[in-house]
Amino acid sequence: MHPSHRKPLNKLARIPRTSLAISGGGTLIAADILITGGTVIDGTGTAGRRLAVAVERTRIEGLYKEFKASAPIVIDAEGLVVCPGFIDIHTHSDLTLLCNPLAESKIMQGVTTEVIGNCGSSPTPAIGDARDTLIEYAKNLNIEVDWATLDEYFLRIQNLQTSVNVAALVGAETVRRAVIGPGDMPPDEDQMNSMRNLVAEGMLQGAFGLSSGLIYAPGCYASTEELTSLASVAASFGGIYTSHIRGESSTLVKAVEEAVRIGRDAHVRVEISHHKACGRRNWGSVRKTLLMIEEARSEGVDVAFDVYPYTAACTSLDSVLPPWAREGGFEKELERLRDPETRERLKRETNTLTDEWEASAAEDGWESIYPVGFRKTENRRFENRSITDIAKELGKDPTDAAFDLIQEEGMLLYAICHDINEDDVTTVISHPLASIGSDGESVCPYGPLGESIVHPRSYGTFPRVIRRYAIEKKVFPLEEAIRKMTSWPAERIGIKDRGILSRGMAADIVVFDPNRIKDKATFENPHQFPEGITHVIVNGSVTISEGAHTKERAGQVLRHKPAVA
């Protein structure tokens, strides 16, 4: 928790509102916040215009060309851009928000809404093996898991009050753990019905859809038919299906085919998560998958994708192991690593290229894999160093070094994998169907969240897109960059009242300097806030003022309203 939670700067209900006289029609309005002099980029992709933005309580009162006005809070945006708050369509802040409700690494880069529950892993339903697994992760952050349902988790978020809005997905892997456990087995009829009921329960309590993570155990054991069945439940409530597909390297094309098939058979809109091609021999294959996605859309399957602006991924280190080695839970995995005969088989398979599963170590070698998140003091010297480098220091074979670190550090050890091509990033991010998602977490430079290296995407994703791809590389106009961060992710997820600056919409607003905005977080020193974002407003409350966090926590829980036929 932050050491100080001082009194918020602008509790709007306590401030008398001022009449705002608009020249021309002589209209009188009331405003709590007035943003003047800026170029408004409204999130729709249309050209920016010089307008004033008036905010009344938690909503946008209107946008005006000419005015004579005063308000309790006036923000001079001369020379600055005013746009909707960024919607991070793909985050993993499920637990970190409970540890750090100020959400500093996200709000400081202009993110006002986080979509959690991605990659098949969600905070609910917290029952059975799903609860045990969640408790293990929460333990490292000193968080008590005192919820089981999404309603109960949302109540925890509401009581805590966060600086960002929170929307949630139901994780297919979490549902599988809750009903079947960590084993590799198909559900029987009763289990399938129980899983479908848990998805329905989550949707009724406000989830925006279902997510899957098909390289992780036990999510990787789910058949296409199982996923289609669960996705159809989400679809029946008007929800989306998002997927960390079954592979992003040699299995990429087959994995996209599966996602499209699920969308077609379940009649559900599909969001392919953090779309990319990992491994040098697979670079360029995104051109084929983008054509596949376009073709599917022409056939009536609503498929799109999100992307982050980096050439490195980040995932659990034990995901280098073949799926069979992770069956039955982490203790079973450790037993296999300890058994000499099984370990030798694992070494062979981990280093052998295959089209059956994502063999990360075999793609670009151990020199591209950098472990992070060490908890043992004696291992922290290995933070953000390649497995090859670590192995040299230890005098070990790189595969043995990786296996030993997994055994010593447990399932909370992660790895940053430098195996993505910059040309591919540009190709994917420039596509009109691309949303921007960080795939990161709300973290901060202090406390348990600041103890180890994290992927810089948690601090810099959105400013980086603006600076690198819109302003410097001119891959797309600034208006298009903003659309990819605002109205388009809102449309994909189903958030109706955010993502566009328009009268009646929620007052989530970002003000930034286009000449100064840039990400500062690096792989070597990620805990750095970006520059150039001067103000962030969340639900009508100024949360970032002159580049500093006001300690305001005005975020709301966003609930999907089920569209039941």
Sequence and secondary structure as in RCSB ss.txt:
>XXXX:A:sequence
MHPSHRKPLNKLARIPRTSLAISGGGTLIAADILITGGTVIDGTGTAGRRLAVAVERTRIEGLYKEFKASAPIVI
DAEGLVVCPGFIDIHTHSDLTLLCNPLAESKIMQGVTTEVIGNCGSSPTPAIGDARDTLIEYAKNLNIEVDWATL
DEYFLRIQNLQTSVNVAALVGAETVRRAVIGPGDMPPDEDQMNSMRNLVAEGMLQGAFGLSSGLIYAPGCYASTE
ELTSLASVAASFGGIYTSHIRGESSTLVKAVEEAVRIGRDAHVRVEISHHKACGRRNWGSVRKTLLMIEEARSEG
VDVAFDVYPYTAACTSLDSVLPPWAREGGFEKELERLRDPETRERLKRETNTLTDEWEASAAEDGWESIYPVGFR
KTENRRFENRSITDIAKELGKDPTDAAFDLIQEEGMLLYAICHDINEDDVTTVISHPLASIGSDGESVCPYGPLG
ESIVHPRSYGTFPRVIRRYAIEKKVFPLEEAIRKMTSWPAERIGIKDRGILSRGMAADIVVFDPNRIKDKATFEN
PHQFPEGITHVIVNGSVTISEGAHTKERAGQVLRHKPAVA
>XXXX:A:secstr
  S     S  GGGS  EEEE TTT  EEEESEEEES EE  SSS   EE EEEEETTEEEEEESS B   SEEE
E TT EEEE EEESSB  TTHHHH TT HHHHTTTEEEEEES TT  S    HHHHHHHHHHHHTTT      SH
HHHHHHHHHH  SSEEEE EEHHHHHHHHT SS     HHHHHHHHHHHHHHHHTT  EEEEETTSTTGGG  HH
HHHHHHHHHHHTT EEEEE S SSTTHHHHHHHHHHHHHHHT EEEETT   BSGGGTTTHHHHHHHHHHHHHTT
  EEEEE S S EEEEGGGGS GGGGTT HHHHHHHHHSHHHHHHHHHHHTS  SSS  HHHHH GGGEEEE   
SGGGGGGTT  HHHHHHHHTS HHHHHHHHHHHHGGG EEEE  B HHHHHHHHTSTTEEE   B    SSGGGG
SS   THHHHHHHHIIIIIIIIS SS HHHHHHHHTHHHHHHHT  SSSS  TTSB  EEEE TTT B    SSS
     BSEEEEEETTEEEEETTEE       B        
